[in-house]
């Protein structure tokens, strides 16, 4: 016999709750429209929900269109449907022997949980504060909010804070990291005489007067190559780092971006789009392993073999954005890191794990990579991103020396 319809057992409230849940997802940043709500209602009725997991994946199949939205959807689903106790009511009606789960242990908030919780509570109207409180806090909250945003972890930002962070990234002042080259360029105050140009200019006066032309060494900005980890533990940080790379690509000519998880993907052309949202959408469409596993050694081997000679010329600076948690063995990782280090002028490792005060380089993959990098820096908030921008114009610092992390464990 067929299972009873969930819409009938819920007394007609299931459609209303799914619509409310869809509005919460839209507030959290997911592209959910009225059509998706109708599709979700039809899918739930056709699927004949039997368990909480069935209900979760039915809504997930309709509302989640991108890999990076899975974490936000999971947190919103856990908060909303636990509070409403709707799924337990449906399951208990169809299977009375299934007890509801009430003893969930306290744990650290996951990535996207704050954004999901704020979206769910956004429609609850807060009590009106007193007039004296408005006057007391209105004059000083502007600076404190700016300071909080500078130091807040990317993974714990709300949707509004992420939008503000994106605007702050777009307004960053990029470094003047010009380097001298062996090529010469005409200059009025140059110290060297350009003999060819001097003789050509003397022909205008018939050789009677020789006006000396001078030249000096030319300067240029070195190419920037970014290798970004898009595994599950890095997805929340990679999204905002791509906004930084989009700003860098828009201001400079030679910027190459590669994303890797279990495979390597070149998204340089996608980031050249003027609109940052369109650029990230193109990147997401090209990548098939977003929020999956990670194979750093395999992807670095492919980069060294296929792309290093094309993009690492002329003193390129490589930004390696990963947590260093390697899935495969560390022996091949050390070899590929050494080859990458020898192919570029400067290798900067950006690791979000450095946001923890008690971080130690004990993981096998991290210890295999550290000896082959020039700098080891955190990248988890706007403040660390501004520090990176300043560091690109310098030659390194004692704080970013990777050898001090190896000495702590030795």
Wavefront OBJ file of the C-alpha trace (Angstrom):
o trace
v 0.000 0.000 0.000
v 1.280 3.456 -0.822
v 2.522 5.686 1.984
v 0.251 8.583 2.964
v 0.996 11.954 1.431
v 3.069 14.286 3.669
v 0.959 17.269 2.745
v -2.140 15.548 4.036
v -0.575 14.410 7.309
v 0.779 17.833 8.099
v -2.617 19.468 8.124
v -1.824 21.667 5.123
v 1.168 23.385 6.803
v 3.955 21.623 4.878
v 3.629 23.867 1.807
v 3.734 26.974 3.991
v 6.830 25.758 5.851
v 8.660 24.842 2.647
v 7.910 28.310 1.276
v 9.216 29.887 4.495
v 12.327 27.693 4.305
v 12.870 28.762 0.670
v 12.703 32.454 1.676
v 15.317 31.765 4.365
v 17.614 30.134 1.803
v 17.204 33.159 -0.469
v 18.189 35.462 2.400
v 21.254 33.278 2.997
v 22.436 33.829 -0.581
v 21.003 30.875 -2.535
v 19.217 31.659 -5.843
v 15.796 30.279 -4.870
v 12.713 31.621 -6.634
v 8.973 30.854 -6.676
v 9.486 28.213 -9.357
v 11.852 26.302 -7.100
v 9.256 26.313 -4.317
v 6.654 24.767 -6.624
v 9.191 22.184 -7.793
v 10.036 21.343 -4.169
v 6.366 20.807 -3.281
v 5.892 18.547 -6.285
v 9.086 16.621 -5.497
v 8.138 16.056 -1.836
v 4.693 14.824 -2.812
v 6.093 12.526 -5.509
v 8.905 11.169 -3.300
v 6.567 10.070 -0.469
v 8.912 11.086 2.368
v 9.779 8.188 4.634
v 12.804 9.421 6.582
v 14.458 12.698 7.492
v 17.314 11.884 5.118
v 14.866 11.377 2.224
v 13.286 14.750 2.926
v 16.726 16.426 3.115
v 17.949 15.096 -0.227
v 14.621 15.793 -1.928
v 14.845 19.482 -1.046
v 18.613 19.479 -1.716
v 18.048 18.242 -5.275
v 15.682 21.168 -5.967
v 17.201 24.103 -4.077
v 20.979 23.520 -4.449
v 22.315 24.391 -7.894
v 26.021 24.871 -7.061
v 28.527 22.914 -5.002
v 29.387 25.892 -2.818
v 25.755 26.219 -1.672
v 25.654 22.760 -0.063
v 27.158 23.879 3.267
v 24.711 26.770 3.679
v 21.769 24.540 2.778
v 22.862 21.886 5.293
v 23.106 24.401 8.135
v 19.791 26.072 7.252
v 18.040 22.696 7.037
v 19.401 21.576 10.406
v 18.394 24.809 12.171
v 14.987 25.363 10.562
v 13.514 21.870 10.539
v 14.783 21.005 14.000
v 13.147 24.127 15.395
v 9.862 23.512 13.610
v 9.905 19.725 14.358
v 8.029 19.192 11.104
v 9.979 16.207 9.799
v 9.665 14.302 13.084
v 5.903 14.845 12.927
v 5.708 13.459 9.387
v 7.922 10.471 10.137
v 6.112 9.631 13.365
v 2.803 9.629 11.479
v 4.058 7.162 8.886
v 6.384 5.156 11.194
v 5.376 5.461 14.882
v 8.347 3.371 15.984
v 10.850 6.008 14.869
v 11.786 8.209 17.852
v 12.727 11.860 17.307
v 16.359 12.785 17.953
v 16.662 15.428 20.700
v 20.135 14.919 22.204
v 22.478 16.589 19.785
v 25.885 17.436 21.216
v 27.245 20.964 21.216
v 29.905 21.528 18.601
v 31.767 24.374 16.926
v 29.704 26.259 14.300
v 30.346 24.949 10.803
v 31.050 27.084 7.767
v 27.923 28.932 6.720
v 26.018 28.328 9.968
v 25.987 31.997 11.006
v 24.746 33.075 7.589
v 21.973 30.443 7.658
v 20.923 31.273 11.235
v 20.738 34.993 10.487
v 18.604 34.354 7.410
v 16.178 32.203 9.424
v 15.801 34.813 12.151
v 15.739 37.843 9.875
v 11.968 38.058 9.691
v 11.554 37.974 13.473
v 11.092 41.642 14.400
v 13.376 42.631 17.318
v 12.062 44.822 20.146
v 12.414 48.554 19.675
v 15.393 49.922 21.658
v 15.023 52.940 23.854
v 15.798 56.368 22.429
v 18.722 56.866 24.833
v 20.352 53.636 23.646
v 20.129 54.757 20.012
v 21.928 58.017 20.805
v 24.558 56.247 22.880
v 25.627 53.661 20.292
v 24.988 55.383 16.953
v 28.142 57.526 17.162
v 30.607 54.717 17.732
v 29.279 51.609 16.026
v 30.641 52.567 12.606
v 34.292 52.158 13.558
v 33.739 49.008 15.604
v 31.823 47.312 12.761
v 34.665 48.088 10.387
v 37.206 46.637 12.815
v 35.093 43.532 13.424
v 34.751 42.951 9.686
v 38.519 43.263 9.220
v 39.246 40.515 11.739
v 36.267 38.219 11.172
v 36.839 34.759 9.726
v 35.553 34.360 6.160
v 33.819 31.063 6.997
v 31.735 32.660 9.789
v 30.572 35.750 7.871
v 26.922 36.413 7.210
v 25.605 37.078 3.708
v 25.630 40.834 4.354
v 29.196 40.719 5.696
v 30.345 38.718 2.683
v 28.912 41.404 0.388
v 30.723 44.096 2.372
v 33.922 42.071 2.275
v 33.652 41.757 -1.497
v 33.348 45.543 -1.806
v 36.358 45.986 0.483
v 38.398 43.537 -1.614
v 37.486 45.406 -4.805
v 38.737 48.646 -3.197
v 42.144 47.245 -2.195
v 45.162 49.234 -3.324
v 47.301 46.772 -5.248
v 51.070 46.790 -4.656
v 53.621 48.487 -6.846
v 55.860 45.435 -7.150
v 57.793 46.465 -10.240
v 61.176 44.778 -10.776
v 64.115 45.743 -12.948
v 64.648 43.863 -16.194
v 67.621 43.542 -18.536
v 65.787 45.406 -21.283
v 66.501 49.096 -21.816
v 63.995 51.895 -22.368
v 64.505 55.535 -23.496
v 64.906 57.960 -20.613
v 65.823 61.634 -20.424
v 67.774 61.170 -17.191
v 69.237 57.763 -17.974
v 72.883 57.062 -17.133
v 73.635 55.025 -20.260
v 73.968 56.490 -23.751
v 71.854 54.974 -26.528
v 74.364 55.059 -29.405
v 71.910 53.983 -32.127
v 69.306 56.622 -31.298
v 72.035 59.267 -30.919
v 73.393 58.628 -34.428
v 69.904 58.665 -35.944
v 69.101 61.998 -34.298
v 72.412 63.464 -35.573
v 71.362 62.788 -39.193
v 68.621 65.397 -38.887
v 71.276 68.123 -38.573
v 73.565 66.586 -41.173
v 75.959 65.256 -38.563
v 77.051 68.700 -37.472
v 75.450 68.370 -34.030
v 75.198 65.156 -32.070
v 72.509 65.130 -29.414
v 73.036 62.291 -26.993
v 70.057 59.998 -26.341
v 69.978 58.224 -23.025
v 68.350 55.066 -21.720
v 67.811 53.120 -18.510
v 66.721 49.669 -17.419
v 62.991 49.010 -17.846
v 60.740 47.932 -15.001
v 57.694 45.670 -15.144
v 55.325 43.854 -12.833
v 56.086 40.142 -12.567
v 53.388 37.602 -13.513
v 51.214 36.268 -10.694
v 50.162 32.606 -10.744
v 47.562 31.438 -8.194
v 46.981 27.780 -7.364
v 43.793 27.559 -5.264
v 42.538 24.546 -3.333
v 38.757 24.036 -3.696
v 38.348 20.997 -1.434
v 35.596 20.824 1.165
v 37.689 22.377 3.946
v 38.734 25.319 1.741
v 35.570 26.197 -0.182
v 34.421 29.088 2.047
v 37.847 30.741 1.895
v 38.484 30.085 -1.797
v 35.318 31.934 -2.831
v 36.467 35.252 -1.337
v 40.066 34.689 -2.428
v 38.762 34.409 -5.990
v 37.253 37.884 -5.563
v 40.753 39.113 -4.699
v 42.172 37.380 -7.784
v 39.421 38.917 -9.927
v 40.429 42.383 -8.691
v 44.068 41.562 -9.405
v 43.228 40.223 -12.882
v 41.221 43.343 -13.710
v 44.134 45.639 -12.793
v 47.056 43.665 -14.266
v 47.710 41.821 -17.480
v 49.595 38.679 -16.514
v 47.583 36.912 -13.806
v 46.917 33.172 -14.165
v 44.538 31.272 -11.871
v 44.224 27.505 -11.446
v 41.779 25.624 -9.208
v 42.525 22.145 -7.956
v 40.870 19.481 -5.839
v 41.205 16.059 -7.365
v 42.006 17.608 -10.770
v 43.525 20.837 -12.121
v 41.369 23.459 -13.879
v 42.546 26.659 -15.568
v 40.015 29.453 -14.882
v 42.111 32.410 -16.063
v 39.729 33.367 -18.873
v 36.692 33.102 -16.599
v 38.176 35.613 -14.133
v 38.719 38.159 -16.921
v 34.993 38.886 -16.978
v 34.254 42.436 -15.775
v 31.463 41.446 -13.400
v 32.808 39.518 -10.359
v 29.623 37.475 -9.877
v 29.635 36.450 -13.521
v 33.320 35.554 -13.272
v 32.761 33.289 -10.258
v 29.746 31.694 -11.950
v 31.918 30.845 -14.960
v 34.558 29.369 -12.646
v 31.956 27.240 -10.904
v 30.646 25.990 -14.258
v 34.110 24.877 -15.340
v 35.021 23.076 -12.109
v 33.641 19.579 -11.489
v 35.337 18.751 -8.168
v 34.311 21.718 -5.998
v 34.062 20.897 -2.253
v 35.388 17.392 -2.857
v 38.652 15.712 -1.929
v 42.157 16.977 -2.576
v 45.212 15.508 -4.280
v 47.856 18.200 -4.090
v 50.771 16.160 -5.427
v 48.825 14.904 -8.457
v 47.580 18.382 -9.369
v 51.008 19.991 -8.892
v 52.515 17.297 -11.110
v 50.023 18.156 -13.846
v 50.749 21.883 -13.449
v 54.525 21.386 -13.571
v 54.243 19.211 -16.657
v 51.611 21.119 -18.662
v 51.670 24.759 -17.547
v 54.874 25.733 -15.742
v 56.835 26.665 -18.877
v 53.933 28.728 -20.207
v 53.126 30.861 -17.171
v 56.150 30.802 -14.835
v 58.538 32.772 -17.027
v 59.964 36.244 -16.321
v 60.197 35.870 -12.542
v 56.639 34.854 -11.737
v 55.249 34.972 -8.173
v 53.235 31.872 -7.211
v 50.435 32.097 -4.607
v 49.679 28.590 -3.331
v 46.316 28.673 -1.536
v 45.754 25.410 0.379
v 45.651 23.939 3.880
v 48.264 21.309 2.970
v 46.161 18.323 4.086
v 47.255 15.852 1.430
v 45.187 12.778 0.655
v 47.975 10.833 -1.056
v 51.543 10.210 0.084
v 53.921 13.039 0.940
v 56.950 11.688 -0.956
v 55.714 12.820 -4.377
v 54.456 16.077 -2.858
v 57.958 17.119 -1.781
v 59.317 16.435 -5.285
v 56.604 18.468 -7.008
v 56.935 21.341 -4.527
v 60.690 21.458 -5.102
v 60.187 21.620 -8.864
v 57.580 24.374 -8.507
v 59.873 26.362 -6.208
v 62.762 26.176 -8.661
v 60.559 27.333 -11.559
v 59.386 30.627 -10.017
v 61.028 33.660 -8.448
v 58.948 33.547 -5.277
v 56.569 30.952 -3.795
v 54.101 32.185 -1.160
v 51.990 29.618 0.689
v 48.656 30.977 1.998
v 47.118 28.695 4.631
v 43.819 29.421 6.484
v 44.887 27.039 9.285
v 47.267 29.712 10.546
v 44.244 31.505 12.006
v 44.553 29.150 14.994
v 47.012 30.275 17.672
v 47.960 26.696 18.501
v 48.726 25.664 14.921
v 51.729 23.341 14.544
v 53.232 21.889 11.380
v 52.694 18.254 12.373
v 50.756 16.976 9.353
v 52.871 14.969 6.950
v 51.817 16.974 3.900
v 52.516 20.324 5.593
v 55.994 19.234 6.674
v 56.744 18.052 3.141
v 55.747 21.411 1.634
v 57.258 23.912 4.088
v 60.944 23.483 3.107
v 60.128 24.506 -0.470
v 58.260 27.792 0.077
v 59.636 31.292 0.565
v 56.806 32.625 2.747
v 54.110 31.040 4.909
v 51.165 33.375 5.563
v 47.574 33.205 6.916
v 44.635 34.061 4.670
v 41.337 33.935 6.553
v 40.088 37.530 6.902
v 40.370 40.968 5.332
v 43.244 41.975 7.578
v 45.394 39.046 6.435
v 44.470 39.829 2.816
v 45.651 43.430 3.208
v 48.884 42.121 4.740
v 49.334 39.898 1.682
v 48.890 42.894 -0.648
v 51.631 44.790 1.189
v 53.876 41.709 1.218
v 53.681 41.334 -2.563
v 55.612 44.594 -2.898
v 58.309 43.466 -0.411
v 60.802 40.629 -0.427
v 59.575 38.812 2.665
v 59.591 39.174 6.427
v 60.653 37.290 9.533
v 57.033 36.585 10.524
v 56.419 34.732 7.245
v 59.605 32.646 7.382
v 58.521 28.982 6.979
v 61.604 27.668 8.783
v 60.381 28.874 12.165
v 57.371 26.534 11.892
v 59.671 23.587 11.227
v 61.853 24.501 14.221
v 58.820 24.413 16.538
v 58.151 20.754 15.787
v 61.754 19.614 15.468
l 1 2 3 4 5 6 7 8 9 10 11 12 13 14 15 16 17 18 19 20 21 22 23 24 25 26 27 28 29 30 31 32 33 34 35 36 37 38 39 40 41 42 43 44 45 46 47 48 49 50 51 52 53 54 55 56 57 58 59 60 61 62 63 64 65 66 67 68 69 70 71 72 73 74 75 76 77 78 79 80 81 82 83 84 85 86 87 88 89 90 91 92 93 94 95 96 97 98 99 100 101 102 103 104 105 106 107 108 109 110 111 112 113 114 115 116 117 118 119 120 121 122 123 124 125 126 127 128 129 130 131 132 133 134 135 136 137 138 139 140 141 142 143 144 145 146 147 148 149 150 151 152 153 154 155 156 157 158 159 160 161 162 163 164 165 166 167 168 169 170 171 172 173 174 175 176 177 178 179 180 181 182 183 184 185 186 187 188 189 190 191 192 193 194 195 196 197 198 199 200 201 202 203 204 205 206 207 208 209 210 211 212 213 214 215 216 217 218 219 220 221 222 223 224 225 226 227 228 229 230 231 232 233 234 235 236 237 238 239 240 241 242 243 244 245 246 247 248 249 250 251 252 253 254 255 256 257 258 259 260 261 262 263 264 265 266 267 268 269 270 271 272 273 274 275 276 277 278 279 280 281 282 283 284 285 286 287 288 289 290 291 292 293 294 295 296 297 298 299 300 301 302 303 304 305 306 307 308 309 310 311 312 313 314 315 316 317 318 319 320 321 322 323 324 325 326 327 328 329 330 331 332 333 334 335 336 337 338 339 340 341 342 343 344 345 346 347 348 349 350 351 352 353 354 355 356 357 358 359 360 361 362 363 364 365 366 367 368 369 370 371 372 373 374 375 376 377 378 379 380 381 382 383 384 385 386 387 388 389 390 391 392 393 394 395 396 397 398 399 400 401 402 403 404 405 406 407 408 409 410
